[in-house]
């Protein structure tokens, strides 16, 4: 018998890697903060950040309210094939067809 040739042999086949540890994410539960501040915004590299207060709609520029957030994505025919987004959509569509 050849050592390591079978499923129960001494080879590396069938061994599992180290378990992946899920990070513990902090969740804000204070209703006052959730309504009045942008929670979970990490805009500083050094980690020292002050909470960002949500302003009234009138203090934001008008173009912000005209951004198109519609879904689904535009068809491939309307996208430029020289962009990363085009090929990401092609890849996504191919995966959906296979499943």
N, C-alpha and C positions, 0 to 999 in steps of 0.2 A: 504494500500500500504506500502511496506517495503522500508525504506529510503536506497538509495544506490544500490538497486537491478536493476534499469534500466540503460540504457546507459546515461541518463541525470541526474542520481542520484548524491548524494554528494560524491561518492567514488572516488578513485584515477584512476579508469579506464578511458582511453582516454586522460589523461594529457600527455603533451610532456615534455621532459627534457629540460635543458638549451641548447641554441644554441651553436654549436661548433664554435670557432673563428679560422679562418685560419691564420697561421703566415705569416707575410709579409717577403718574402725572397728577399735579395738583389741580383740583377743581374748585372754582369759586362758588360758594353756596350762599353768600350774603346777597339778598335780593336788592338792597340799596346799591351795592357796588355794581351788580349786574345791569341795573337800569341806568346808572349814571356814569359809568366808566367803561372804557374799552378793556375788557379782561383778556389776559393771555397774550397781549401784544409784547413781543420781544424785539425791540428795535435797537437795543444797545448791546455791543459786544462784551463790555465789562460786567454786565449783569445788574448794574445799579440804574434803576429806572423809576421814574415817578409815574403814578397812574395818569392816564390820559382821560380827561373829562370829555364826555360826549356833549357837543354843542348843539344849539337849535339848528334846524334845517336851513334857516335864513343865513347862517354864517358860513355855509359851504358854497363853493362855486356852482353855478347853474349847470355846467357841463356834467357834473357828477351824477345828476339825476337823469341824464339822457344816455348813459352807458347801456349798451345792449347786453343784457345778461340772459337772453333767451337761450333755450336748449331745444332741440339737439344741435350738434355741430353742423356747420354748413356742409353740403355734399362735396366730395373730393373734386368734382369738376370745377367748383368755384374757388378752390385753393391753389396756391402756387406750389408746384412740385419741387421747387428749390428751397423749401423751408423745412425746418425740423418738425413743425406742427403737422405738416402734410404727411410725413413718413410715420409719425407717431399714430396718426389716425389710420393710415394704411395697416400698420401693425395691429392696432386694436380691432379693426374690421376683420382682418384675417383670423385672429383668435376667436372672434365671435362666430365666424363661419365654421371653424373646426369643431366648436362645441355645440 
